[in-house]
Amino acid sequence: MIKILLNTILILFIVGSGMANAALLNLDKGAAKTIKTTNKIDTVFISDTDIADYKVIDDQRVVVFGIDVGMATVIIYDRQGNEIYNRELIVNRSLLMVKQLVMARYPDEQVTIKNIGQQVVLDGIVSSEVVKNEIYQLVGELLKKDKTTRTISQKSGDGYESAALEYTASHQYAGIIDNLKVLATNQINVKLTVAEVSSSFLSKLGISYGSEGSDSGTFVDYLYSFSAEDIVSVISAKEDEKLGQILAEPNLSVISGETASFLVGGEIPIAVRDGDSVSISYKEYGIKLSIVAKVTDSENIRLSLMPEVSSIDSTVSYSDSFVTVPSLKTRKAHTTVQLTDGQSFVLAGLLTSEERELLSRVPVLGDIPVLGSLFRHTESDYLQTELIIVATVNLVEPVSAKQVKLPYMERTSVFERLLGVELSRKHSASLNEILSEGGFQ
């Protein structure tokens, strides 16, 4: 019994919803629609003749036409005084000009624009996120709808927040429902290498790379054919910490117009005194990166980078009778560049200098005035390092789980590792495939 009652309520709900939708009549301003009835028409009533008007054609047909944007009610009675038609009429602004302009600018896109109630609905499938945003903005501006703008800003580890990035601006228009679908959402992969090199790195790089040529051209001449990947390769191949070392190689993917962040390091506790109480907050340190990427058109990618490298400075700190606050050595930058798919750029110039003095002496003899200098040795060490960031951007597409290939490790014996030899040559075909493709497809 209860099941039958629930089914009855559900049917009534569906029927009621259908009647509610059918009771709404949409009409563009300046357009007309014919209403047909089965009974003979006697009286037609429109609640607001400034919004819409009518003309009776014959006994069973009446034409209603929109005059101005607004709402009204249309009621029709037959010759026996029975109500045979009752609809809420909504007269909307005509979308004909908007449709024609969208079709003219984007002839290859499948877009429909229609009025539903007092809302304008965009439906269809478009080729890219850029086209989707352009069509939405075009319709909003043509209809002069109220808009709100959303932008993205970046924040560093010390709380510094950049100004709003204008190229990330997205608009929301009141009264416009965007149901446009994109064939493939733009996703951007940003591969970065953060390296710390000595001040002699660039000069050594120029000499060694220049000597590889057939003639003795200058470093600037060879720079044009020297890619960002070559710089990373040289740092990796040198294996000399005095020359340079790679600090991190993050690989981030982000949807166009969104943000991504990366942190390798940790958080140090900071004690904050407030009167007699002490509270603890945490500050991030290490290698931190924040990126914002957006595809501005079919070829160009605009990228904002906020890299930051910080470490605890043991030589400087603040302390009192209650708390001790460590100091951080920080190098950071904020830049915006425009690249095409597959291009790289290098960000450099973040320098730091350290000067050390070492004193060694022979016990007792080194403390003798004047003659003690013969038994003491002093050494000054000056080190200047530079932070180099190499970034490469690529447009990427998601792949199915079956296409992802994960690398794995083959076990070796202690004897093989000790002698540095490989006694077993049994490699599977899948392992060889993984090694040839770097583990990914």
Number of C-alpha atoms within 10 A of each C-alpha: 5 7 7 9 10 11 11 11 11 12 12 12 12 11 12 12 12 11 11 12 10 11 14 16 19 20 24 21 20 15 14 16 15 14 14 15 15 10 15 17 25 15 14 17 14 19 15 13 14 14 21 26 19 18 12 16 12 11 15 15 17 18 15 20 19 27 19 17 19 17 20 19 18 19 15 21 18 19 12 10 11 13 14 14 16 15 17 18 23 25 26 26 19 18 18 11 10 16 15 12 15 19 15 10 10 15 11 10 17 14 20 15 17 17 19 15 16 16 13 21 17 20 16 15 16 20 15 18 22 18 16 21 14 13 20 20 19 15 21 21 13 12 17 11 15 13 14 10 10 12 14 17 15 21 13 18 20 11 9 9 11 13 11 13 15 11 17 20 12 15 15 17 19 14 15 20 15 18 15 20 18 16 11 12 16 19 20 25 20 22 16 20 21 23 21 25 22 19 19 14 17 13 11 12 15 15 13 11 16 19 14 10 10 7 8 11 11 13 18 11 11 14 12 8 9 13 14 17 14 11 18 18 11 14 20 14 9 12 12 11 12 15 17 23 18 18 15 16 14 16 13 15 18 20 18 22 22 14 17 15 16 14 17 14 14 12 11 15 13 16 16 15 12 8 6 6 8 13 10 10 11 11 13 18 22 20 21 20 23 19 23 25 28 24 26 16 13 12 10 13 21 20 21 20 19 19 22 22 24 17 16 15 12 10 8 11 12 9 9 7 5 11 13 13 15 17 14 18 14 18 16 16 15 15 11 13 11 15 17 17 17 11 14 18 17 14 16 14 11 16 15 15 11 9 9 9 9 9 9 11 15 13 11 9 14 17 14 12 8 8 11 15 15 12 15 15 12 10 9 10 9 9 13 13 20 20 23 21 22 19 22 20 23 18 19 16 11 9 9 6 7 6 9 11 15 11 15 10 6 7 6 12 9 9 11 12 10 8 8 9 10 11 10 8 6 6 9 8 8 11 16 12 14 16 12 10 12 12 15 13 10
